[in-house]
Each structure stands twice: as C-alpha cells, then as structure tokens.
Amino acid sequence: MDLGLKGKKVIVTGATKGICRSLVEILAAEGCDIAFCARSQDDVDATAEALKSYGTKIIGGTANVKDGEGYQKWLTDAAEELGGCDIFVPGVSAGGGMEGEKSWYKAFEIDLMGCVRGFDALFPVFKENGNVSVIFISTTAAVETFIAPMAYNALKASLITYAKQLSQAHAKRGIRVNVVSPGPILIEGGSWDQIRQSDEPFFNSILAQQPSGRMGEADEVARCIAFLASDASSWVTGVNLVVDGGFTKRVQF
Ligand SMILES: NC(=O)c1ccc[n+]([C@@H]2O[C@H](COP(=O)([O-])OP(=O)(O)OC[C@H]3O[C@@H](n4cnc5c(N)ncnc54)[C@H](OP(=O)(O)O)[C@@H]3O)[C@@H](O)[C@H]2O)c1
C-alpha cells in the first residue's frame, strides 16, 4: 500500500526522543520534508544529522512548548521554511507527576495548550492547504483509570474531546484531526525504563497486564501515527486510536 507520504510537509514537536523520534525517522524514510523541535540543541543537531541521510528537507529547531509565544513563532517560521504544512503532530508532554497544582499547570500548559496553541498558530496555513492531517497524542491513562488521580491523565483526556471538536469544525476545509493513545511504551531512558529501574515490582505489575507479555515499542506507535498522517487514512477523522497491544480491557463502542 502506498501511503502517499512522499513530499508531504511535516511539523512534529518533541522529536528527539521516544515515539516522535521514531515517527520522524519513518516519515523521512517515506520522503517527507520535516521540521521538528525539542529543547536540547545537541539532541536536535544529532537528530537532524541522522534524518538528513534520507535526502529530504530537514529543519531542526529548539523551542520550549511551555513558552507559548516562542513556540507559536517557531511553528509559523517552520511552516514558512517548509513552504506549508500537511501534517502536524504536537508530541510534547509534561509527563506524569503528582506535585499538586504545579503538575496541573504543567500538564495544562504543555500537554493541552501545546496542542491548542499549535493548532491555532498553524490554522491559517492549514486553511490554505485543504488536505491536512493533525494527530494529537493522548494515552490509555486517559481512557481507563490508571495509577492515581492525576493531571496527566485528565488533561490528556481533554485532548480527545478537543480533537473531536476540531475534526467536526474543520472537516469541510479538508483538515482531519485524530488522536493516538498509546499504552505503556518501553523506550530506553524513557519514563517506563526509569520506572523499571526505580520500582521494579510496579513495572512488573504493569507488564503482567499486557496480554502479549511484553511492553510496546516506540515504532509500533509511530507507524500508527504515520498511517493517520497519510492519505491512506483519508476517511478517518475524529477518532481516538488506542495503540496498546491489548493493555486496556474495556470494550470501545
Ligand atoms: N512513553 C509512553 O509510555 C507513553 C504512553 C502514552 C502516551 N505517551 C505520549 O507520547 C508522547 C511522546 O512520549 P515519549 O515517552 O515517546 O517521549 P518523551 O520521552 O516524552 O520525549 C520527549 C521529547 O519531547 C521533548 N520535550 C520535552 N519537553 C519539551 C518542551 N517543553 N518543549 C519542547 N520539547 C520538549 C524532548 O526533548 P528535550 O528534553 O530536549 O526538550 C524529547 O524530544 C507524549 O505526548 C506522551 O505523553 C507516551
């Protein structure tokens, strides 16, 4: 199946590690021009260097999603440099944390407003385009009770509703908006790797809930995002695609 991704102009945030690092690798290999950001200049440079081997246009930048104005400027500059934007994946998260209101503000500013401000900044570019795919990244912790009451789970849940609203409002303009909700993904140096080292019994209790007996991998999520990004999914909008190897046990109606 031809995904039709060749020549697409892509903007991804938080692409030097984890799921979005895999995503930009997959999209560059498919022939996409890509702009991506993270905070560490060294990691941005290393990622840009690796992606350039695919021969497409690669723009790596440093931007902090928490700095709303700077983040939106980076996005509009990136779209201008790319000559448009067909695919947008705001992948950055503040992560979990139970530090009272601090965690709520962090999740609000980064997980939620990173998507809201990102969509708003790029909307004028999307409107001109007429064939755009936006993918937010939520989590299975948004759709089932997980660990404890916390900001990450609740604010990630808000992304699912917001994506649905956007998908309805902008379908006529050719803008599709979907969500991918990964289950626990084991990434070297990532959150589940850290939990494995700091709290092995808890890690093993999560592993025991995976019907396949293993954790997911970054590229298993990234490939699903690539599908939703592509014209192969042209009739899919407003969905929340759970990518968890069967970790969640609910029946999804
Ligand atoms: N891993 C999982 O098990 C899992 C499960 C469900 C959902 N998710 C979701 O999937 C997405 C990716 O998570 P991940 O675990 O694969 O990767 P991750 O470890 O969260 O990756 C972080 C990436 O984002 C950048 N970043 C972090 N804070 C930033 C900020 N304020 N501004 C700009 N860039 C920032 C990091 O680089 P710098 O540090 O250099 O900025 C890095 O490139 C997140 O939305 C996460 O909530 C992950």
PDBQT file of the ligand as one rigid body, heavy atoms in Angstrom, charges set to zero:
ROOT
HETATM    1  N1  LIG A 301       6.179   6.539  26.554  1.00  0.00    +0.000 N 
HETATM    2  C1  LIG A 301       4.979   6.099  26.887  1.00  0.00    +0.000 C 
HETATM    3  O1  LIG A 301       4.816   5.033  27.523  1.00  0.00    +0.000 OA
HETATM    4  C2  LIG A 301       3.755   6.869  26.502  1.00  0.00    +0.000 A 
HETATM    5  C3  LIG A 301       2.498   6.309  26.748  1.00  0.00    +0.000 A 
HETATM    6  C4  LIG A 301       1.358   7.032  26.424  1.00  0.00    +0.000 A 
HETATM    7  C5  LIG A 301       1.476   8.276  25.844  1.00  0.00    +0.000 A 
HETATM    8  N2  LIG A 301       2.711   8.807  25.604  1.00  0.00    +0.000 N 
HETATM    9  C6  LIG A 301       2.774  10.130  24.987  1.00  0.00    +0.000 C 
HETATM   10  O2  LIG A 301       3.570  10.064  23.816  1.00  0.00    +0.000 OA
HETATM   11  C7  LIG A 301       4.247  11.323  23.610  1.00  0.00    +0.000 C 
HETATM   12  C8  LIG A 301       5.726  11.052  23.452  1.00  0.00    +0.000 C 
HETATM   13  O3  LIG A 301       6.220  10.470  24.653  1.00  0.00    +0.000 OA
HETATM   14  P1  LIG A 301       7.571   9.610  24.673  1.00  0.00    +0.000 P 
HETATM   15  O4  LIG A 301       7.589   8.933  26.003  1.00  0.00    +0.000 OA
HETATM   16  O5  LIG A 301       7.699   8.841  23.447  1.00  0.00    +0.000 OA
HETATM   17  O6  LIG A 301       8.713  10.673  24.570  1.00  0.00    +0.000 OA
HETATM   18  P2  LIG A 301       9.316  11.628  25.668  1.00  0.00    +0.000 P 
HETATM   19  O7  LIG A 301      10.374  10.963  26.415  1.00  0.00    +0.000 OA
HETATM   20  O8  LIG A 301       8.207  12.301  26.409  1.00  0.00    +0.000 OA
HETATM   21  O9  LIG A 301      10.013  12.634  24.626  1.00  0.00    +0.000 OA
HETATM   22  C9  LIG A 301      10.231  13.843  24.967  1.00  0.00    +0.000 C 
HETATM   23  C10 LIG A 301      10.579  14.674  23.705  1.00  0.00    +0.000 C 
HETATM   24  O10 LIG A 301       9.977  15.923  23.855  1.00  0.00    +0.000 OA
HETATM   25  C11 LIG A 301      10.982  16.937  24.026  1.00  0.00    +0.000 C 
HETATM   26  N3  LIG A 301      10.450  17.871  25.018  1.00  0.00    +0.000 N 
HETATM   27  C12 LIG A 301      10.123  17.616  26.317  1.00  0.00    +0.000 A 
HETATM   28  N4  LIG A 301       9.629  18.727  26.894  1.00  0.00    +0.000 NA
HETATM   29  C13 LIG A 301       9.647  19.700  25.939  1.00  0.00    +0.000 A 
HETATM   30  C14 LIG A 301       9.241  21.065  25.914  1.00  0.00    +0.000 A 
HETATM   31  N5  LIG A 301       8.747  21.668  26.999  1.00  0.00    +0.000 N 
HETATM   32  N6  LIG A 301       9.364  21.748  24.760  1.00  0.00    +0.000 NA
HETATM   33  C15 LIG A 301       9.870  21.163  23.645  1.00  0.00    +0.000 A 
HETATM   34  N7  LIG A 301      10.264  19.876  23.602  1.00  0.00    +0.000 NA
HETATM   35  C16 LIG A 301      10.153  19.158  24.749  1.00  0.00    +0.000 A 
HETATM   36  C17 LIG A 301      12.227  16.161  24.467  1.00  0.00    +0.000 C 
HETATM   37  O11 LIG A 301      13.440  16.799  24.184  1.00  0.00    +0.000 OA
HETATM   38  P3  LIG A 301      14.084  17.885  25.204  1.00  0.00    +0.000 P 
HETATM   39  O12 LIG A 301      14.071  17.247  26.551  1.00  0.00    +0.000 OA
HETATM   40  O13 LIG A 301      15.440  18.151  24.654  1.00  0.00    +0.000 OA
HETATM   41  O14 LIG A 301      13.187  19.073  25.135  1.00  0.00    +0.000 OA
HETATM   42  C18 LIG A 301      12.058  14.908  23.603  1.00  0.00    +0.000 C 
HETATM   43  O15 LIG A 301      12.428  15.156  22.275  1.00  0.00    +0.000 OA
HETATM   44  C19 LIG A 301       3.889  12.178  24.804  1.00  0.00    +0.000 C 
HETATM   45  O16 LIG A 301       2.817  13.030  24.467  1.00  0.00    +0.000 OA
HETATM   46  C20 LIG A 301       3.456  11.180  25.863  1.00  0.00    +0.000 C 
HETATM   47  O17 LIG A 301       2.560  11.703  26.817  1.00  0.00    +0.000 OA
HETATM   48  C21 LIG A 301       3.851   8.136  25.924  1.00  0.00    +0.000 A 
ENDROOT
TORSDOF 0
